[in-house]
């Protein structure tokens, strides 16, 4: 059946010039060019073909049509079938856009309406009709006999076909294959979409049983996108915590720019430097290292953290250099800083106001009195600070070296650091503060009402009350001197207690006369101007004993002036094992003196009187053993210190210390006789 030419629209592809001939009923329909694939629209009868466009088209002056811009910035093609409102109102003509490369009409414009612009050759129209129907292009003589039902739908492009497969529910391995197939055939944005879908699938399938090498290769393929990092992290996650670290894991970390940093070691170093308390700001560096540790992945850190880590290590190196310099040039300043830092962590430091005073090796923390400042506290403690300056020289020269003492406290420190640690003394402003401190630190069983000082096990810290004193501070000074002696001998004792339980059962010496009086004897101090002599050879001690051994006599108020003989010998002190035994030895001696009546003995037997007697003899005995000699040189000091050294080492039997004493002094019967005679001679001086 023939086709009426008035019912046929002929036009060319505006892109490649491919001719088309279709029925007029298809005007306005879209289709793709069979030759070049351009998206076309069948024009109205008498119009030229055009690209399919959005409806918003503006009409400028004259016959030129201005095209709307697409979101991408490209100029959108005009819809050749659009009828502009203004033109429809005034004319039946329609505006058209000519195909690219086609010569423009004259300046008078193109007639629109019933006139068909550009008569198309009959042969071209026949060819168009054949293309739309899919038949072989007919000859020009057959053009009027071709019937066209509709334009052939556009076939999908290769890109569309590849992207359409993303909606087919592919698994990870199928998506891997799709990515490889699409490479070079689609745009970069499309490849990114495929790779993202692929990585999501691999992650959801826990690696999809892909080998490390496959994951690394895929990461390299998509390295331009963030999906690359996810693939590397999958390899790393597989081997987290595994030693030795596989080469594939190392490769993944290197690709991500990760480095193995010594974060833990440097954090421990920072804590140690901060504990020294010498260089400020180390605590902040430790905090920063802890933050890096939290971000690290199995000890590996990103490049940004490496730069920060290197900067922290540089600061730690500078702090270490500073500390080493202080240790060499001003070691006690280093000790002082350490002690201050430690005390700042003690709860007691927040109760009241404290200041610190250093007298090597002592660091003395003082709780200020009301309205007192540091200069005022130092004035109040003037004599105590003089003693603290001078006692170490005596202790080191006369006791520490001869007794071969080594620092045992603080027990938490290794030996070399222990020797350099400061000895801490805490002086409280009142008994109530001191009692609360002892209770809070687990020493509530200490009789703080009777105790003068308390030395803490393990740390070796000593504490006491140093308050205002109506007698000019002499009572406080005596307690302070005893505190220095106790804390020094305690800290250097070979069996120094390290727990409160050990301290409760601690006995410094096995021999009673050492345990009862040795520290007291050391505390006996003579002061000449501002110079103190410890374990003083006070001549008053010998004079007292020489008076006591004169014939029995009383003063006008019926008090004993003299006892009628020597009441205690050296052997009495060595053999007695407790206070009761030495009291009994005094009573026996008094009872042997004929001048003593029963009434006199009744008075003398009172414990306070007996204690006065034996303590007076103890002062004399220690002065004798440490200082006395007929030519002015101590005859027995070396032997006495040998006995003390034997006692400290555990060679003295508590129940029978005599053999050890005889060994230390080299005594036989004649030796004992000479020793007692010399003690009597001391009392005659």
MORACOR-V927885 format. One record per helix or strand of 3 or more residues. SS is the DSSP state (H for helix, E for strand). FROM is the first residue (numbers start at 1). LEN is the number of residues. If there is no record, write none. Layout:
<<SS | FROM | LEN> <SS | FROM | LEN>>
This chain:
<<H | 5 | 3> <E | 8 | 5> <E | 19 | 5> <H | 24 | 3> <E | 30 | 3> <E | 39 | 3> <H | 85 | 6> <H | 122 | 12> <H | 140 | 6> <H | 158 | 11> <H | 172 | 11> <H | 188 | 17> <H | 212 | 10> <H | 227 | 12> <H | 247 | 9> <H | 263 | 14> <H | 282 | 14> <H | 303 | 27> <H | 331 | 14> <H | 347 | 4> <E | 354 | 6> <E | 362 | 6> <H | 374 | 7> <H | 382 | 19> <H | 415 | 6> <E | 423 | 6> <H | 431 | 10> <E | 462 | 4> <H | 474 | 18> <H | 500 | 5> <H | 512 | 12> <E | 525 | 4> <E | 531 | 4> <H | 539 | 10> <E | 560 | 3> <H | 570 | 6> <H | 579 | 13> <H | 598 | 7> <H | 607 | 21> <H | 637 | 12> <H | 658 | 8> <H | 669 | 16>>
